[in-house]
Amino acid sequence: MIRFLLGRLGESALAVLGVVTIVFIVTRLLGDPAILMLPVGATPEQLASFRAELGIDRPLVVQYADFLWNAVRGDFGRSFQHNRPAIEVVAERMPATLELASSAIALGLLIGGGAGMIAAMNRGTALEVFVMLLALLGQATPVFWLGLMLILFFAVDLGWFPTGGAGTFWHLALPALTLATFTSASIARLLRSSVIDVLREDYVRTARAKGLLPRTVMVWHIARNALIPVATMVGILAGELLGGSVITETVFAWPGVGRVIIQAIEVKDFPVVQAGIMMIAVTFVSINFLVDLLYGVLDPRIRLR
């Protein structure tokens, strides 16, 4: 078990290092922030002085080495735009992103898990076709369009929810539902296929032949084994929601990390971009590390190997 944990921790560290290296290089290719931030007509001397002040006049290798050393200590430099530590700019937005992502995952598991089980247990019926059709529509619907439609219907026409912002459950409901639509559709389709595969296993027929209650067979023999691929899917979806919810955050004016990263890219605020990507990468890797540990809980055979 110790070897397994150390191996996963090493892989996680390499993944974070790879993401940070790519982001560091790409942000340097976006352009010169000094030209953007200084007034039009700034002299070459002013540009050179400002680049030296920002630390972007040195060779890339030196900048990269300094960046890694500072990142280990949690120092990503000062934001060019906000003139304060970049990690503070990102950290104050991270709770909003985690709140939105976790709400969308929980709602997706509730809706998608129920829909997938219903479709699997009613295989070959009209109910299965209807549920899978809804799941297909959920995966095919663009997030920005769905968000706008929800705003127009529930916020503008009915007035049940605010059109944007954050702070209360009513602000969270529509963006969480928007993200949960795709999440629940993906989970429903995967869980249906997984349950159907498990139903063909010998141990399920044996459990039923022993006279176990249907509820016991469903919980301890079918659902537990069918959730293994779903756990992997949830880990991947969690990472996508953390970094890819920028469209939803923009539509609903949700003050999350994705939105602040996009704003930082527009003004070439490298420290904020790097701090944001680093925080998302660490969170994503941590979630998948926990999913790896969850495999051993769901399936003792994985734990023994």
C-alpha positions, 0 to 999 in steps of 0.5 A: 500500500505504501508503494502504491501511495508513493507511486501515485504521489510521484505521478501527481507531482510530475503531472503538476510540473508538466502543466506548470511548465507548459503554462509558463512557456505559453504565457511567455509567447502571448506577448510583452505585458510592458507594452500593454501596461505602459502608456502609448508612446513610452520610450525604450528606456521606460520599457526596459526599466519596467521589464526589469522591474517585472523580472521579465527581461532575464533569460527564460531558463532563469525565469523558469528556475526562479518561478519553480523555486518561488512556486514551491514556497507559494510565491507566484509574484505580484499581479501586474494588474492588481498590484498584489500577490497573485496567489491572493487574487486567485485564492479569493476566487477559488472558494466560488469555483469549488462551490460551483464545481462541487454543487454541479458534481453532486447534482450530476451524481444525483440525477445521472446516477438515478437516470442510469440505474433506471435505464439499466434496470428497464433495459429494452423498454420505452423508458430506457429509450426516453432516459437515454435520449434525454442524456444524449440531449444533455451532452449535446446541448452547448453550455452557453446556450443552456445557461442563457435559456435558463436565465431567460426562462427562470430569471427574466420571465418567471423571476424565480432566480437572479440573473447573475452574481453569487452569495446565496443558494438562489445565485448558485442554482442556475449555474450549478444546473447548467454544469450538472446537465452535461455531468449528469448526462455523462454519468447516466450513460456510463452507469447504464453501460456499467450496470448492464455489464455487471448484471451479466456476471456470475456473482450476481446470479449466485447472489440472486440464487442464494435468495438475497433481497433485491435491495441487497443484491443491488447495493452490495453486488451491482451498484458497488462494482458498477461505480468503479468506472463512474468514479474515474469519470467523476474525477475527470469531470471534476477537473473539467469543471474546475478549469472549464467552467469559465463559460458558465462563470462568464454567463452568470457573472460568477466570480470564479477562478476560470473567469479571473484567469481569462481576464488575466490572459487578456491583459497578459497578467502572467503571475495570475495566470500561472497561480490560477493554473497551478491551483487548478492543476493541484486540485485536479491531481488531488481529486484523481489521487483520491479517486485512485484510493477509492478504487480500493474501497469499491473493489478489494481486488484492486487493493490487493493488487 
